[in-house]
Amino acid sequence: EEDEDEEDEDEEDEESNEDEEDVDEEDEDEEDKEEEEEEEVEDESKRKERQKSQKENEEKEAHELAKTMMNKKAARLYGRMQHGIAQKKAKVDNLHKRRRDLELEKDNPGNKSMNLLKLERKRKERKEIGNRYTETGGTMKKKKKKNKAT
C-alpha cells in the first residue's frame, strides 16, 4: 500500500509540474508576443521616418535641379515665392499651436500653456503701466483730432 501511495503521489506531483510548466509556457508565449508587437511598432515608426526623410531629400533634389535649369530671373522669383510660402506656413503653424494651447487650457483650467501665461503677464504689466501713468494726471487713450472747417 505504501508503494502505491508513493506512486500516486509521484504521479500527482508530475501532473502538477506539467500543469505549472504549461502555465509558465503560456505566460512566456504572451510575453514574447507583446515584445514582438512592440518591436513591430518600433520598426514601423523607424521605417516611416526613413521614408519621410527619403521623400524630403528627393523633393530637395528636385527643387535644386529645377532651380539650376532656370534662368537668373526665374530662379530669383522662384526663391522669393518659396520664401513667402515658408513664411505663410510658419504663421499657420504658429496659429495652430496657439489654438491647441487654448483648447488644452479649456479642457484643463489648472494647466496653463506658456503662451497663455505670457499673455496674462503682459496684460498685467500693461495695466500697471496704465495705472502709474493715470496717477500722473495723463491718459493713455488716443485723442481724436478735431477737423476744423475753414
Solvent accessible surface area in square Angstrom, and as a share of the most:
residue,aa,sasa,rsa
1,E,173,0.78
2,E,134,0.60
3,D,101,0.52
4,E,113,0.51
5,D,79,0.41
6,E,103,0.46
7,E,103,0.46
8,D,75,0.39
9,E,101,0.45
10,D,79,0.41
11,E,99,0.45
12,E,111,0.50
13,D,81,0.42
14,E,105,0.47
15,E,107,0.48
16,S,51,0.33
17,N,79,0.41
18,E,101,0.45
19,D,86,0.45
20,E,105,0.47
21,E,101,0.45
22,D,74,0.38
23,V,82,0.47
24,D,79,0.41
25,E,98,0.44
26,E,102,0.46
27,D,68,0.35
28,E,98,0.44
29,D,75,0.39
30,E,101,0.45
31,E,99,0.44
32,D,71,0.37
33,K,128,0.54
34,E,103,0.46
35,E,97,0.43
36,E,98,0.44
37,E,106,0.47
38,E,109,0.49
39,E,100,0.45
40,E,111,0.50
41,V,102,0.58
42,E,97,0.44
43,D,86,0.45
44,E,76,0.34
45,S,50,0.32
46,K,116,0.49
47,R,109,0.40
48,K,113,0.48
49,E,118,0.53
50,R,149,0.54
51,Q,94,0.42
52,K,134,0.57
53,S,51,0.33
54,Q,114,0.51
55,K,130,0.55
56,E,86,0.39
57,N,82,0.42
58,E,113,0.50
59,E,90,0.40
60,K,135,0.57
61,E,117,0.53
62,A,60,0.47
63,H,86,0.38
64,E,107,0.48
65,L,118,0.59
66,A,43,0.33
67,K,81,0.34
68,T,102,0.59
69,M,154,0.69
70,M,61,0.27
71,N,104,0.53
72,K,176,0.75
73,K,166,0.71
74,A,38,0.29
75,A,20,0.16
76,R,149,0.54
77,L,108,0.54
78,Y,41,0.15
79,G,25,0.24
80,R,144,0.53
81,M,100,0.45
82,Q,66,0.29
83,H,115,0.51
84,G,24,0.24
85,I,96,0.49
86,A,59,0.46
87,Q,97,0.43
88,K,143,0.60
89,K,125,0.53
90,A,61,0.47
91,K,139,0.59
92,V,74,0.42
93,D,71,0.37
94,N,78,0.40
95,L,106,0.53
96,H,90,0.40
97,K,96,0.41
98,R,122,0.45
99,R,151,0.55
100,R,140,0.51
101,D,23,0.12
102,L,91,0.45
103,E,89,0.40
104,L,93,0.47
105,E,31,0.14
106,K,166,0.71
107,D,108,0.56
108,N,69,0.35
109,P,96,0.60
110,G,77,0.74
111,N,88,0.45
112,K,81,0.35
113,S,21,0.14
114,M,155,0.69
115,N,54,0.28
116,L,26,0.13
117,L,80,0.40
118,K,108,0.46
119,L,71,0.35
120,E,68,0.30
121,R,119,0.43
122,K,74,0.31
123,R,142,0.52
124,K,132,0.56
125,E,69,0.31
126,R,146,0.53
127,K,144,0.61
128,E,79,0.35
129,I,89,0.45
130,G,14,0.13
131,N,82,0.42
132,R,147,0.54
133,Y,102,0.39
134,T,77,0.45
135,E,141,0.63
136,T,109,0.63
137,G,70,0.68
138,G,31,0.30
139,T,67,0.39
140,M,116,0.52
141,K,165,0.70
142,K,195,0.83
143,K,171,0.73
144,K,189,0.80
145,K,189,0.80
146,K,182,0.77
147,N,150,0.77
148,K,180,0.76
149,A,108,0.84
150,T,178,1.03
